[in-house]
Amino acid sequence: MKFLKSKKRFASLMVLSIMACQVGTLGYASAMEAPVKHTMNNVDRDFDKERFGQLKRVGLNTWESYGGLIYGKDTGAYPNKVVRVISHYNMYNVSKSEITAIIDEAWNSDNKVEDLNNAGTYYIDMNRVIGSNGETTMKIIVKRGTNEVVDCYPVR
């Protein structure tokens, strides 16, 4: 019985991994306004917001989103941070394929505020409901001083 449970857990992780690979090709479904000018590492970048959420593989278990976030290897039960973030799908009011797009949108928002008591933790007011319980704010945690994702999810 114990083997069967671990086999089911492995199968569900594999499904999430496959979804993580596919999410980059699905893109963000809703209409967006014109490209956004964003400064990252002192370099101006024009973003086509319709490409938010697209991922490209940049290493073993490492992905980079179009919005500039790095999803590396996870130290917990998940193979990488993409799978970790998508596993929170029940916290969002969108489909699994749109989660990384919302995170990219939040990360590149002018509403991003860093928590002064907790370096690397950002709160972004999305000005609309993004969570399944009415949450309108995205919490993004990155490794201090980087764009490497630790975790992301909606909060009140």
N, C-alpha and C positions, 0 to 999 in steps of 0.2 A: 504493500500500500504506500509506503514511504517513497519508493521508487516512482510509482505512478504520479504522486503529487509533484515530485521534482521534474518529471518528464512534462507534465502539464505546464508548470512554471516556465520551463525552458521553451516550450512551444509558444507560450504567450509572449515571452521576450523576443523570440524570433519574429513573430508577427509585428511587434513594435519596431524591431530593427528594420524589417522590410518597409514598414510605413515611413520610417525615418529616411530611408533611401529614396522613397517615392515622393516625399513631401516637397523636395526641391524642385521636382518637375511640375507640381501642381500649381504653385504660385498662389497669389492672393486673389480671391474671386471678386471682391467688391470693387466698384469704380473708385478711383483716387484722383486727386487733383494733380497739377503739374509737378514735375520733379522738384525735389527739395534740395536746397544748397546746404551742405553740412560740412563742418570742419572737424576732421579727425586726424590727430597727429600732425597738426599744422598744414594739412593738405586739403584743399577744397574738393569735395566730391559732389557731383550731381547724382541724386538717386531717382530712379524710376520706381516710384512707390508700388507699382503693380508687380515688381519683381521681389518685393519684400517676402521673406520666407523661403526663398530658393536657397538651397544648400549645395556646396561643392565640397567634395572630399579633398582634404589637404594633408592627410596622413592616416596612419593606422588608427581607427576609431576616433578620428578628428575631422570635424566639419567646420566650414566657415559659411556664415549666412551672408546673403547679399547686403544686409544692413551692417555688416562688420563685426558680428559676434562670433567667437570661436567656441565650438562645442567639442570639448576634448573627452578623454577617457574619464569614466566615472569611477570613483573609489568605492562605491557601494555595490548594490545588487545589479546595476544596469551596465551594459557594455560601453555606453557613452552618454554624454549629457543630452544629446538629442532624444534618446529613448527615455531618459529620466524626465525631461520636460514634457514630452508627449504623454508619458504615463499619468500626468496630472490632468488629462483630458476632461475628466468629470468635473473639474473646477471651472472650466470655461463654458461659455454659451455658444461656442462655434465648433465646427468639426475638427477632428485631429489634424487634418491637412492644412488648417488655417492657423494653428497655434504659433508656429515659428514666424508667420507673417505678422501677427499681432505683437509678438516680442520684438521683431525688427522695427515695427512702427513705433513702439514705445521707446526703444533704445535711441532712436533717431529723433525723438520728439523734443520740442523746445520746453516741454513741461517736466523734464527730467530733473529731479532733486535728489542729491546724495544725502544720506543719513549721516550727520556729523558725528554721531556716537558709534557708528558702525561702518567703517570705511569699506567701500565696495558694494554697499547696499543702496539701491536707487528706488525711488517711488515715482511713478509717472501717472498723472491724472489723464486718463484717456478720453474724458468728456463724453463717455457713453458707457453703457453696461457691457462688460466683457466677461463677467463671471456668472456662473450658474446660480449664485445666490444674490445677484444684484450688484456685485462688486464693480467699481468703475476705475480702480487704480491697479496698475501692474507693479509688482515688486520684482526687481531684477537684482540678483546677487552675482557679482563677478569677483574673481580674484583681485585683491587690492592692486590698484594701479594698472590693470589690464582690461581687456575686453573678453576674457575667458570666463564663460558661464559656469557658475556653481549651481544655480537654480533660478527658476522664474515661475511666478504664479499670480493670479489676481488676489487682491486684498481689499478690505473696506477702507 
